[in-house]
Amino acid sequence: MAPMGIRLSPLGVAVFCLLGVGVIYHLYAGVISSRLATFRQRRDVDLRELLAVSVEAAVLGGKEVKTIQEEDGLKEKSKGKTKEGATELLTMGDLQSHRKMFNLLKNTFPDITVYSEEYDNTVDKITWSQDIPADILDKIEGGKLVPVNSVTVWIDPLDATQEYTEKLVKYVTTMVCVAVNGKPVIGVIHQPFTGFTAWAFVGHGSNMRSRSSYSVNPPKVIVSRSHSGKVSTFIQEAFGNTTVIPAGGAGYKVLSLLEMPSREEKSVDQADVYIHVTFIKKWDICAGAALLSALGGQMTTLKGEDIDFSGTPVNKGGLVASVGVNHKVLVDRLPMWDPEKH
């Protein structure tokens, strides 16, 4: 009760309380926001679950790719030109696969950053089946947690679109890659027309392995058939008169370096080294980089530098990929080359 003769103004009390709240907010706002930020940063992703969802996404996208090819419903159109002047095509296979893959990943892990080769604002309410494939359960333990803000996912809904329109379907893949702090740690490469899926989790396991032997004197080099640039001259200068294998799709080229299961081995060429001497997008190469890394191989720029799989989508340094050989010795044999000038 107020002292005798003194009446408290309701308006004055309200103003006083508001001032008090303002002072407290001013004093503690930094602490509160810091704690909220810390809480947000503690949201984690289980990488085994993300691997399982990535496999499911690649398979679902592959079904769309295959169905549209079989129904002859490609409806291809040009997206523009590459730096080398080749036409970049977009088909309904690309779009439908993107919708399945992108929405499945974002619906399951809303806070992860997902980059796709395609863009489309169609919302699909597709959800994860909660199924973890038996071979992943067998090889990978759960509880592989990382902060969600450290994760970048790269998806290629249809690798080798040019070859897809030409019905050279052996080159076609769908791919998902998970990078943590810019390093590729999960790679999935799915072949829609054979149904085979290659996956790897760096440091933990894979359903793939390297071949028992490789040749580097000279190597068989696999290169892009549609974005080759001046790669043949480059390779001859490095290795002399060697075998050059033109092929579509970066995912296919990485598979050519590995030992395929016996039932699949005739569907993929065998190469010893994969080289690309012009610009290439990270959704094309991230999954392959993870697979090679998991098997003790490497994918670097032509100068031997690590590729950062975060930030901008373009890798401007070209690439050389290998497994089962001394990668540094391989890089040292390459001539000086500036992809930005070719």
N, C-alpha and C positions, 0 to 999 in steps of 0.2 A: 504494500500500500504506500502511496506517495505521502511525504510529510504534509501535516496540516497546512492548508492554505496554498499548496502548490498543485496545480493540475497539469498532467502530462498531455501534450498535444499528440494525437494519433499520427498526424502527418510528420511531426518531428521524430517520433519513435521510428517510423518507417524509414525516414531519411537516414537516421543514425544506423539502423540495421543494414541498410544498403551500403553505407560507407564502410561498415565493419566487414561486410562480405567482400567489398572491393579490395580492402587492405589485405585480407587473408588470401584472396585470389592472386593479388600482385605478388605476395610473398611466396606463395607455394605453387603458382602456375607452372613454373619451370620444372619443379619436382614432379608434379602430377603428369605433365606431358611427357617427361622423360620415362616415367614408369609405364605410361600407356604405350610409348614407342617400344620399350623393352618387351612388354607383353605381346605386342604385335610381332616383333622379331622372333619370339619364341615359338610361333606357330611352325610346326615341323611337318615334313613330308617323309613318309616311309618309302625309300627307294625301291624296295622289293615290290610294293604295291604299284608304284609308278611304272616299274618294268612290266608288270602284268598288264596294266592298262595300256601301255605303249604297244605291247604285242597285240592286244585285242583291237586297238585302234588301227594298226597297220593291216590286220586281217580284214576288218570291216571295210576299210577303204579299198583294199584289194578286190573284195567282192563287187563293189560298185564299178571299179575299173574293168573287171572281166565281163560283167553283165552288159555294160554299155558297149564294149567292143563286140560282143557276141550278137547284140541286137542292132549293130551298125548304127548306133545313135550318137556318134562322136560330136557332130556339129562343130567342127573345129573352126577357130578364127585366130587371127594374129594378135599377139599382145605387143608386138613391136620387134625390134632388131637387137641382137646381141652386139657387143663391142666389135666382134669379128664380122658382123653383117649377116649372120644367120637369123632366120625368122623364128621368133619364139611363139609357139602355138599354145592355145588354150582349148580344151575340149570339155564336153560334159563329164567325161571320166575324171578329169582334174577337179572339176567343181563338186561333183557328187562325192568323190572320195574326201575332198577337203571338208565338206559339211559333216560327214560321219566322224572323221578323225579329230577335227578341231573341237566339235561340240562334245564328243565323249571325254576328251581330256579336260576341257574347261568345266564341264558339268561335274566331273569327279574331283578335280582340284581347282576350284574357282580362283585361287590366289596365285597360281603359277603363271609365269609369262610364257606365252606360246607364240612362236613365229611360224607362219606357213608360207609356202611359195605362192599360194593363192589367197584371194580375199573375197569374202562373201558374207553378208549380214543375215543369212538365213539361220534361224534358231531351230535346232533339233533337240528335243528333250531326251535324247538317248542317254542311258545311264550304264555304268559299269556292271557287268554280270556278277562281280565279286569273286570270279573264278581266277585262281592262280594256277597256271599250267603245272602239271606234275613235274616236268623237268626243272622248272624254276624252283618249286618247293623242295626238290631233291638237292639242288646245288646251292641255293641261296637261303640263308637264315633271315628271319624277319628282324625288325627293330633297327634297320639302317636309316636312321633319322638325320635329316639335314634341314636347316632353316628354309622356309618357303621362298624367302627373298634372295636366296643364293642360287635358285634353280632357273634355268632357261631351257625351254623345250623347242626344238626345231623339227618341223614336219615337212616332208615332201610327199604330197598326196598322190603324185604320179611322176616318177622319175623316168626319163626317156620318152617325153611326149612326142617328139619328132618320130621316133621309131614306132610308137604306139599308133600313130596315124598311118604308118606304112605297113602295119600289121607284122612288124618284127618284134613280136611280143616277148621273146626270150630276154630282151634287154630291160623290160619294164619291171619296176619295183615300186613299193610304197615304203616309206621310211619314217622312223621316229628316233630322235636323239635327245638325251637329257644331258645337259651340261651343268656342272656345279662350280660356281665361281669361275666360269669360262673354260673349264676343262671337261671334255666329253667323258662321261662315266657310264652311260647306258646307250647302246645302239641296237636298233631293230631294223632289219632289212627283210621285207616280205616279197616273194615272187608270186603275184596273183595267178599266173597261168600254170604254175606247177603246184602251188599251195605250200611251198616250203618257206619257213621262216627262220632266219638266222638271228640270234640275239646274243648279247654279251653285257656283263656288268663288270667293269674294270676292278680288278682286285678280288673278285668274288666268284666268277665262273662264267661259262659260255657253253652253248651247244655246238660251237665250231672249234676247229683247231687248224694250225698251219700245216702245210704239206711237209713231208719228210726231207725234201731237198729243193733248193733253188739254184739257178745259174745266174751269175752276174758277169761272166766272161765269155760271150756277152749275154745280157739278159734278154728275155722276151718282154717287150714293153707294150703295155696296153694304153691306148689314148682315145680321145673323143673322136668319133666319126663326123660329128656335126659342128663342133666348136674347136677344131684342132689347131687353128692358127698356123704357125710355122713350126709345129712340133717335130715333123720328120727331120728337118735340118738340124734342129736342136739335138735330137737323139743321136743322129749320125755323128755329130761333133763329139758327143759324150762317149759313145760306145762303139763307133765304127758301123760297119755294115751288119746290122742286127735285125731281128724280126720285130716288126711293128704291127700290132693288132688293133685296128680301128674298131671301136665298139660304142654302143649307146649306153647312157646311164652311168652315173658315178657309183651307184650301189652295185650294179652288175660288175663294174671294174674291180671293186674291192673284193667281191666274191671270187673273182678270177684268181686272186692271190691266195685263196684259202683252199683247204681240202673239203670238197663237197661230199655229202653222203653218197654212197655208191649209186643209189637210185637216181640221183640228181646230177652226177658228175658230167654226163654227156651234154647237159643243157647249158654249161658254162665253159668258156674258153679258159685255158690255163696260161697265166702270165707270171712273170717274176717281179715286175715293177710297174707301178701305175704313175704316169706323169701327165700333168696338165700345165700348159705354159701361159694361159691367159686368165682373166678374172673368172671366178667361180663363186656361186652362192653357198652359204654355210648350211642351208637345209639340204643341199646336194651331198655334202661331204662329212657332216658331223657324225652320222650313224656309222659310216665306214671307219672314221677315225677312232671311235669308241671300240669297235670290233677289233681293229688292228692293235690298239693299245692293250686290250684285255689279253691278247695272245702274244704280247711281247714285241709287237711291231710298232711302226711309227707312221704318221702322216704329218709332214711339215711343209713349209713354203719351200720354194726352190733353193733358198739360201740356208735351209735347215732350221728355220725359226719355228717355234711353236705357234699354232694358230689359236687365237683367242675366240672361243665360241660364245661370246656375249656381244652386246652392242649391235653395231651395224651388220647387215646381212652379207656384205660383199667381202670375200677374201681376195685381195689384190695381188698376193705374192705368188700365184701359181701353186702347184703342189707336187710333191714326190711322196709316194706311199710304198712301203715295203714291210715284209715280215720274214723272219728267218735268215736275215742277212745283216751285215754291218751297215746300218743306215748312214752313218757319218761318212764312211768310205764312199758310199754311193753318191751322196751329196757332193763330196769333194771332186767327183769326176764330172759334174755338170758344168757346162760353160757359163760365163757371166751372162745374165739375162734380166731384162727389166720388163715384166709383163705389162706395165703401163705404157710402154712404147711399142707394143706389138698387138 
